[in-house]
């Protein structure tokens, strides 16, 4: 698959860059990327909403072990959808040792998302994960590989264990990655492991090994991954602090501006010549959403750019229509002011927030939400006094977190991103009292200028509009794919 990928569509949020968006971009010859974050719980809730269009069920019918698909459908699918005001059935929270059900749900959800993104064309599709969400990672990647994913992208950490895992999983061999455990002694190493054969996948032909792109914010990290990963790194996405979602913390002493945002300085500027010297392709991300900025990136040696925010608010994204409408209206009115919140994310990374009335960006709305942790993807493992593992999140109820040995100060300002980001794509949970979880909207600084993508006389724009603006030319669609043999080789 030797195509000139000038644009990578960012893998955003929980389900924001779902298969309709990735498919639309991939069909136009660029790299469409689905988000793998929390996708197991996303699929469980969409099945409970009735699977409009039957897309999930169509993809599940193609899974190589029908009995697994049938078990997931029996547990989650509700014909016509659950009634309004009825809480959704929760999927299990990730743990170091997956239950058989959660393993099936995770593998199948990633398979479905990638299968649908690749359906009906011969373009390339990637999937994005966060390194900090380690427990579901291997099962997620394996499910995506079963559907023929072309690229795996990962940031928010140091993903040095992923390249070798791709080598093993494409041969249906067991893989493991090191797991971060708070409070554990240096010599006490924990691992997350996934074994496809034990999972039930035997006598299958080898899979294609997807290319691996690490998302980095410094040349030092890029060099470390290129030289010390347990397998081949195929390239990098070099992301700056203006990008949406999680940002790398500033280097050096922490200082905030008058709005309370972390200040980035010269130490945070990426040494691009050093990255270029590694001899691997790289794409620039964060503030490169104009043809002129793309030319700047190319002149610096980049293969192209990654664009997130512009796609997040297009017609094909999974953000609710109301959020997209309001974001575009704010942009047109010049009132969008993206805030880099140093406290919101339980991960401790700065997190970009687009303030919007009635969402958790509003201090009063945030204060009125009752804390709970019922999705659990951002929980951190910690070592109890007896040596066993526990799980806690700074956004869970404060007293629960403190009882688990967490510091009370760590809970200040923390928001439940799991529930808030699910709500942003119309999957907000309903509490026993009937209250619906409210969203939090993340976006990069490009949210200030969305109107440039909107065709004259319209109030919204498509992924095609974004691509044609960036590339300054109409983008023809790729045809349906030709049959290919399945082999465990690198995608060239």
C-alpha positions as CSV (number, residue, x, y, z in Angstrom):
1,X,0.0,0.0,0.0
2,X,2.4,2.6,-1.2
3,X,0.3,5.7,-1.2
4,X,1.3,9.3,-0.6
5,X,-0.4,10.0,2.7
6,X,-0.3,13.8,3.0
7,X,-3.2,14.0,5.6
8,X,-3.7,11.8,8.7
9,X,-7.1,12.3,10.2
10,X,-6.7,12.3,13.9
11,X,-8.0,9.5,16.1
12,X,-10.1,11.6,18.5
13,X,-11.9,11.2,21.8
14,X,-14.2,8.4,22.6
15,X,-15.8,7.4,19.3
16,X,-15.6,10.9,17.8
17,X,-13.5,9.6,14.9
18,X,-15.7,6.6,14.4
19,X,-15.9,4.5,11.3
20,X,-18.0,6.8,9.1
21,X,-15.4,9.6,9.4
22,X,-12.4,7.3,8.9
23,X,-14.1,5.7,6.0
24,X,-14.8,9.0,4.4
25,X,-11.2,10.1,4.7
26,X,-9.7,6.8,3.6
27,X,-11.9,6.7,0.5
28,X,-10.2,9.9,-0.6
29,X,-6.7,8.5,-0.4
30,X,-5.7,9.8,2.9
31,X,-5.3,8.0,6.3
32,X,-8.6,7.7,8.0
33,X,-8.2,6.8,11.7
34,X,-10.8,5.4,14.2
35,X,-10.4,5.9,17.9
36,X,-10.0,2.7,19.9
37,X,-10.4,4.4,23.2
38,X,-13.2,2.8,25.2
39,X,-14.6,1.2,22.0
40,X,-15.8,-1.9,23.8
41,X,-18.2,0.1,26.0
42,X,-19.1,2.3,23.0
43,X,-20.2,-0.8,21.0
44,X,-22.1,-2.2,23.9
45,X,-24.1,1.0,24.3
46,X,-24.8,1.4,20.5
47,X,-26.1,-2.1,20.4
48,X,-28.5,-1.2,23.3
49,X,-29.6,1.8,21.3
50,X,-30.8,-0.6,18.6
51,X,-27.8,-0.5,16.1
52,X,-29.4,2.0,13.7
53,X,-28.8,0.8,10.1
54,X,-27.7,-2.6,11.3
55,X,-24.0,-1.7,10.7
56,X,-22.6,-3.4,13.9
57,X,-24.6,-6.6,13.3
58,X,-23.4,-6.6,9.6
59,X,-19.8,-6.4,10.8
60,X,-20.2,-9.0,13.6
61,X,-21.5,-11.4,11.0
62,X,-18.0,-11.3,9.4
63,X,-16.1,-12.2,12.6
64,X,-14.3,-15.5,12.2
65,X,-15.8,-17.0,15.3
66,X,-19.6,-16.6,15.1
67,X,-20.3,-18.0,18.6
68,X,-18.4,-15.0,20.1
69,X,-20.5,-12.5,18.1
70,X,-23.7,-14.3,19.1
71,X,-22.8,-14.0,22.8
72,X,-22.2,-10.3,22.5
73,X,-25.5,-9.7,20.6
74,X,-27.4,-11.8,23.2
75,X,-26.0,-9.7,26.0
76,X,-26.3,-6.2,24.5
77,X,-28.5,-5.9,21.5
78,X,-31.9,-4.4,22.1
79,X,-34.2,-4.3,19.0
80,X,-35.5,-0.8,18.6
81,X,-33.3,0.4,21.4
82,X,-33.8,0.8,25.2
83,X,-36.5,3.3,26.2
84,X,-35.6,6.9,26.9
85,X,-34.6,7.4,30.5
86,X,-33.5,3.8,31.0
87,X,-29.9,3.3,32.1
88,X,-27.7,1.4,29.7
89,X,-26.3,-1.9,30.8
90,X,-22.6,-1.3,31.8
91,X,-19.8,-3.3,30.3
92,X,-17.1,-4.6,32.7
93,X,-14.3,-2.2,33.7
94,X,-10.8,-3.1,32.5
95,X,-8.5,-5.1,34.9
96,X,-5.1,-6.6,34.5
97,X,-6.7,-10.0,34.1
98,X,-9.6,-9.7,31.6
99,X,-12.7,-11.7,32.1
100,X,-13.6,-13.9,29.0
101,X,-16.6,-11.7,28.3
102,X,-14.6,-8.4,28.4
103,X,-11.9,-9.9,26.2
104,X,-14.6,-10.9,23.6
105,X,-16.3,-7.5,23.8
106,X,-13.0,-5.7,23.3
107,X,-11.7,-7.8,20.4
108,X,-15.0,-7.7,18.6
109,X,-15.6,-4.0,19.1
110,X,-12.2,-3.1,17.6
111,X,-12.8,-5.6,14.8
112,X,-16.2,-4.0,14.0
113,X,-14.9,-0.4,14.0
114,X,-12.1,-1.2,11.6
115,X,-14.1,-3.5,9.4
116,X,-16.8,-0.8,8.8
117,X,-14.1,1.9,8.2
118,X,-12.5,-0.3,5.5
119,X,-15.7,-1.5,3.9
120,X,-16.2,-0.9,0.2
121,X,-12.9,0.8,-0.7
122,X,-9.2,0.2,-1.0
123,X,-8.0,3.1,1.1
124,X,-5.9,2.8,4.3
125,X,-7.3,2.9,7.8
126,X,-5.6,3.3,11.1
127,X,-6.6,3.0,14.8
128,X,-5.5,5.3,17.6
129,X,-4.9,4.2,21.2
130,X,-3.6,5.9,24.4
131,X,-0.5,4.3,25.9
132,X,-1.8,5.1,29.4
133,X,-4.8,2.9,28.8
134,X,-2.7,-0.3,29.0
135,X,-5.1,-3.0,30.2
136,X,-7.3,-3.2,27.1
137,X,-4.5,-2.5,24.6
138,X,-3.4,-5.9,23.3
139,X,-6.9,-7.3,23.0
140,X,-7.9,-4.1,21.2
141,X,-5.0,-4.3,18.7
142,X,-5.7,-7.9,18.0
143,X,-9.3,-7.2,17.1
144,X,-8.3,-4.4,14.8
145,X,-5.7,-6.6,13.1
146,X,-8.3,-9.3,12.5
147,X,-10.2,-6.7,10.5
148,X,-7.0,-5.8,8.5
149,X,-6.1,-2.4,10.1
150,X,-3.3,-0.7,8.2
151,X,-1.8,1.5,10.9
152,X,-1.7,1.6,14.7
153,X,-1.0,5.0,16.2
154,X,-0.3,5.6,19.9
155,X,0.5,8.5,22.1
156,X,0.1,9.7,25.7
157,X,3.1,7.7,27.0
158,X,6.1,5.8,25.9
159,X,4.8,2.9,23.7
160,X,8.0,1.0,23.4
161,X,6.3,-2.4,23.9
162,X,3.9,-2.1,21.0
163,X,6.0,-2.7,17.9
164,X,7.1,-6.2,19.1
165,X,3.5,-7.0,20.1
166,X,2.4,-6.3,16.6
167,X,5.0,-8.8,15.3
168,X,3.7,-11.5,17.7
169,X,-0.1,-10.8,17.3
170,X,0.1,-11.0,13.5
171,X,1.1,-14.6,14.0
172,X,-1.6,-15.2,16.6
173,X,1.1,-15.5,19.3
174,X,0.8,-14.3,22.9
175,X,2.1,-10.8,23.6
176,X,2.6,-8.7,26.7
177,X,3.3,-5.1,27.6
178,X,4.6,-3.6,30.8
179,X,1.9,-2.2,33.1
180,X,2.4,0.9,35.2
181,X,1.5,0.3,38.9
182,X,1.6,3.2,41.3
183,X,3.4,2.4,44.6
184,X,5.1,-0.7,43.3
185,X,8.8,-1.4,43.9
186,X,11.0,-0.9,40.9
187,X,11.7,-4.7,40.8
188,X,8.0,-5.6,41.0
189,X,7.1,-5.6,37.3
190,X,3.5,-6.2,36.2
191,X,2.4,-7.2,32.7
192,X,-0.7,-7.1,30.6
193,X,-0.8,-10.2,28.5
194,X,-3.1,-11.4,25.6
195,X,-2.9,-14.9,24.0
196,X,-5.0,-15.2,20.8
197,X,-4.9,-19.1,21.0
198,X,-6.2,-19.1,24.6
199,X,-8.8,-16.6,23.5
200,X,-10.0,-19.1,20.9
201,X,-8.3,-18.0,17.7
202,X,-6.5,-21.1,16.4
203,X,-5.8,-22.5,12.9
204,X,-6.1,-19.0,11.3
205,X,-3.7,-17.8,8.6
206,X,-1.2,-15.1,9.6
207,X,-2.3,-11.5,9.5
208,X,-0.8,-8.4,8.0
209,X,1.4,-6.5,10.5
210,X,0.1,-2.9,10.5
211,X,2.6,-0.1,10.5
212,X,3.2,1.6,13.8
213,X,3.3,5.4,14.2
214,X,4.2,6.7,17.6
215,X,2.8,10.1,18.6
216,X,5.6,12.1,20.2
217,X,6.2,15.7,21.4
218,X,10.0,15.7,21.5
219,X,13.0,14.4,19.5
220,X,14.3,12.7,22.6
221,X,11.2,10.5,22.8
222,X,11.3,9.8,19.1
223,X,14.9,8.7,19.3
224,X,14.2,6.5,22.3
225,X,11.4,4.7,20.6
226,X,13.3,4.3,17.3
227,X,16.3,2.8,19.1
228,X,14.9,1.0,22.2
229,X,11.5,-0.3,21.2
230,X,11.1,-4.1,21.1
231,X,10.3,-4.0,17.4
232,X,10.2,-1.8,14.3
233,X,8.7,1.8,14.6
234,X,7.5,2.9,11.2
235,X,7.2,6.6,11.7
236,X,6.0,9.4,14.0
237,X,3.3,12.0,14.5
238,X,5.0,15.0,16.1
239,X,2.3,16.7,18.1
240,X,2.4,20.3,19.5
241,X,0.5,21.7,22.4
242,X,-2.2,23.4,20.3
243,X,-3.6,20.0,19.4
244,X,-6.9,18.9,20.9
245,X,-7.3,16.2,23.6
246,X,-4.4,15.4,25.8
247,X,-1.2,17.4,25.5
248,X,2.2,16.5,26.8
249,X,3.0,18.5,30.0
250,X,5.5,21.4,29.6
251,X,9.1,20.7,30.3
252,X,10.8,22.3,33.3
253,X,9.1,24.1,36.2
254,X,5.3,24.3,35.9
255,X,4.0,27.8,35.3
256,X,0.5,28.9,34.3
257,X,-0.7,32.0,32.4
258,X,-3.3,34.4,33.7
259,X,-6.1,32.0,32.5
260,X,-4.6,29.1,34.5
261,X,-3.2,27.3,31.5
262,X,0.3,25.7,31.5
263,X,2.9,27.8,29.7
264,X,4.9,26.2,27.0
265,X,8.3,27.6,26.2
266,X,11.4,27.1,24.0
267,X,12.2,23.8,25.8
268,X,9.0,22.4,24.3
269,X,9.9,23.2,20.7
270,X,10.6,20.0,18.8
271,X,14.1,19.6,17.3
272,X,12.8,18.5,13.8
273,X,16.3,18.0,12.3
274,X,17.0,15.3,14.9
275,X,13.7,13.6,14.0
276,X,14.4,13.9,10.3
277,X,17.9,12.3,10.9
278,X,16.2,9.1,12.2
279,X,15.3,8.4,8.6
280,X,11.6,7.6,9.3
281,X,8.6,9.4,7.9
282,X,6.9,11.8,10.3
283,X,3.8,14.0,10.2
284,X,3.3,17.3,12.0
285,X,0.2,17.8,14.3
286,X,-1.3,20.8,16.1
287,X,-1.8,24.0,14.2
288,X,-1.1,22.7,10.6
289,X,-4.6,23.0,9.2
290,X,-4.0,25.3,6.3
291,X,-2.3,24.6,2.9
292,X,0.4,27.1,3.9
293,X,1.2,25.2,7.1
294,X,1.3,22.0,5.2
295,X,3.9,23.5,2.9
296,X,5.9,24.5,6.0
297,X,5.7,20.9,7.3
298,X,6.8,19.5,4.0
299,X,9.7,22.0,3.8
300,X,10.9,20.7,7.2
301,X,11.0,17.2,5.9
302,X,7.6,15.9,7.1
303,X,5.6,13.5,5.0
304,X,2.5,15.5,5.8
305,X,0.3,16.6,8.7
306,X,-2.2,15.2,11.1
307,X,-5.5,17.1,11.4
308,X,-8.0,16.5,14.2
309,X,-10.2,19.4,15.2
310,X,-11.3,20.3,11.7
311,X,-12.6,16.7,11.2
312,X,-14.1,16.5,14.8
313,X,-16.8,19.0,13.8
314,X,-17.6,17.8,10.3
315,X,-20.7,16.0,9.3
316,X,-19.2,12.5,9.5
317,X,-17.9,12.8,13.1
318,X,-19.8,11.2,15.9
319,X,-20.0,14.3,18.0
320,X,-23.7,15.1,18.6
321,X,-25.3,17.4,16.1
322,X,-26.0,19.9,18.8
323,X,-22.4,20.2,19.9
324,X,-21.2,20.6,16.3
325,X,-23.9,23.2,15.6
326,X,-22.9,25.2,18.7
327,X,-19.1,24.9,18.0
328,X,-19.6,26.2,14.5
329,X,-21.8,29.0,15.7
330,X,-19.2,30.0,18.3
331,X,-16.5,29.9,15.7
332,X,-18.4,32.2,13.4
333,X,-19.2,34.6,16.2
334,X,-15.5,34.7,17.2
335,X,-16.3,33.5,20.8
336,X,-14.5,30.2,20.8
337,X,-11.8,30.2,23.5
338,X,-10.2,26.8,23.9
339,X,-8.8,26.3,27.4
340,X,-5.9,24.0,28.2
341,X,-7.0,22.6,31.5
342,X,-4.1,21.4,33.7
343,X,-6.5,19.5,36.1
344,X,-9.4,18.1,34.1
345,X,-7.9,14.8,33.0
346,X,-7.4,12.0,35.6
347,X,-4.3,11.1,33.7
348,X,-2.5,14.3,34.9
349,X,-1.9,15.4,31.4
350,X,-3.1,18.9,30.3
351,X,-6.4,18.5,28.4
352,X,-7.9,20.9,25.8
353,X,-11.5,21.9,26.6
354,X,-13.8,23.9,24.4
355,X,-16.0,25.9,26.8
356,X,-19.7,25.5,26.0
357,X,-22.7,26.4,28.2
358,X,-24.4,23.4,29.8
359,X,-21.3,21.2,29.6
360,X,-18.8,20.2,32.3
361,X,-16.6,23.1,31.3
362,X,-19.1,25.3,33.3
363,X,-17.9,25.3,36.9
364,X,-21.4,25.3,38.3
365,X,-22.4,22.3,36.1
366,X,-19.3,20.5,37.1
367,X,-19.9,21.2,40.8
368,X,-23.5,19.8,40.5
369,X,-22.4,16.4,39.2
370,X,-22.3,13.6,41.6
371,X,-19.0,11.8,41.3
372,X,-19.0,8.2,40.3
373,X,-16.7,5.8,38.4
374,X,-18.7,3.2,36.4
375,X,-16.8,3.0,33.0
376,X,-13.3,2.9,34.4
377,X,-10.9,3.2,31.5
378,X,-8.8,5.9,33.1
379,X,-8.4,4.1,36.4
380,X,-4.8,3.6,37.5
381,X,-3.5,0.4,39.0
382,X,-1.9,0.7,42.4
383,X,-0.2,-1.8,44.8
384,X,-2.1,-2.4,48.0
385,X,-0.3,-3.1,51.3
386,X,-0.8,-6.8,50.8
387,X,0.9,-6.8,47.4
388,X,-2.3,-7.2,45.4
389,X,-3.5,-4.7,42.7
390,X,-6.2,-2.2,43.3
391,X,-7.7,0.4,40.9
392,X,-8.5,4.0,41.5
393,X,-9.2,7.3,39.6
394,X,-8.8,10.8,40.8
395,X,-12.2,11.7,39.3
396,X,-14.1,9.0,41.4
397,X,-15.8,10.0,44.6
398,X,-13.2,11.7,46.7
399,X,-13.6,9.6,49.9
400,X,-13.3,6.4,47.8
401,X,-10.1,7.6,46.2
402,X,-8.6,8.6,49.6
403,X,-9.6,5.3,51.1
404,X,-7.6,3.6,48.4
405,X,-4.5,5.6,49.4
406,X,-4.8,8.4,46.9
407,X,-4.0,12.0,47.8
408,X,-7.0,14.3,48.3
409,X,-5.3,17.1,46.5
410,X,-5.1,14.9,43.3
411,X,-8.9,14.9,43.1
412,X,-9.3,18.7,42.8
413,X,-10.7,19.8,39.5
414,X,-10.6,16.2,38.0
415,X,-13.5,15.4,35.7
416,X,-14.8,12.0,34.7
417,X,-13.7,12.1,31.1
418,X,-15.1,8.6,30.5
419,X,-18.7,9.6,31.1
420,X,-18.3,13.1,29.7
421,X,-16.8,12.0,26.4
422,X,-19.4,9.2,26.0
423,X,-22.1,11.9,26.5
424,X,-20.5,14.1,23.8
425,X,-21.3,11.4,21.2
426,X,-24.8,10.8,22.4
427,X,-24.1,7.8,24.7
428,X,-24.5,9.6,28.1
429,X,-25.5,7.3,30.9
430,X,-28.8,7.8,32.8
431,X,-28.6,7.7,36.5
432,X,-31.0,5.9,38.8
433,X,-32.6,9.3,39.5
434,X,-33.1,9.9,35.8
435,X,-30.3,12.5,35.3
436,X,-28.3,12.1,32.1
437,X,-24.5,12.5,32.1
438,X,-23.4,15.8,30.5
439,X,-20.6,16.2,27.9
440,X,-17.2,17.8,27.9
441,X,-16.0,19.0,24.5
442,X,-12.3,18.8,23.6
443,X,-10.8,20.6,20.6
444,X,-7.6,22.1,19.5
445,X,-7.0,25.8,18.8
446,X,-8.4,25.2,15.3
447,X,-11.9,25.4,16.8
448,X,-11.6,29.2,16.5
449,X,-11.6,29.0,12.7
450,X,-14.0,26.2,11.7
451,X,-16.0,28.5,9.4
452,X,-13.3,28.4,6.7
453,X,-14.3,24.8,5.8
454,X,-18.0,25.6,5.4
455,X,-19.2,26.0,1.7
456,X,-21.0,29.2,0.8
457,X,-24.6,29.1,1.7
458,X,-24.3,26.1,4.1
459,X,-24.2,25.7,7.9
460,X,-22.0,22.6,8.1
461,X,-19.2,20.9,6.2
462,X,-18.0,17.4,5.3
463,X,-14.7,15.5,5.6
464,X,-14.4,16.0,1.8
465,X,-14.6,19.8,2.3
466,X,-11.7,19.7,4.8
467,X,-9.6,17.6,2.5
468,X,-10.2,19.8,-0.5
469,X,-9.4,22.9,1.5
470,X,-6.2,21.5,2.7
471,X,-5.0,19.9,-0.5
472,X,-6.4,22.6,-2.8
473,X,-7.8,20.0,-5.2
474,X,-10.9,17.7,-5.6
475,X,-10.3,14.3,-4.0
476,X,-11.5,11.3,-6.1
477,X,-12.7,8.2,-4.2
478,X,-10.7,5.0,-4.2
479,X,-12.4,2.0,-5.8
480,X,-13.5,-1.2,-4.0
481,X,-10.5,-3.3,-2.9
482,X,-9.2,-6.3,-4.8
483,X,-9.0,-9.6,-3.0
484,X,-5.7,-10.1,-1.2
485,X,-4.0,-13.1,0.3
486,X,-3.5,-12.8,4.1
487,X,0.2,-12.9,5.0
488,X,2.2,-11.7,8.0
489,X,4.2,-9.1,6.2
490,X,4.8,-5.4,6.7
491,X,2.5,-3.1,4.9
492,X,4.6,-1.2,2.5
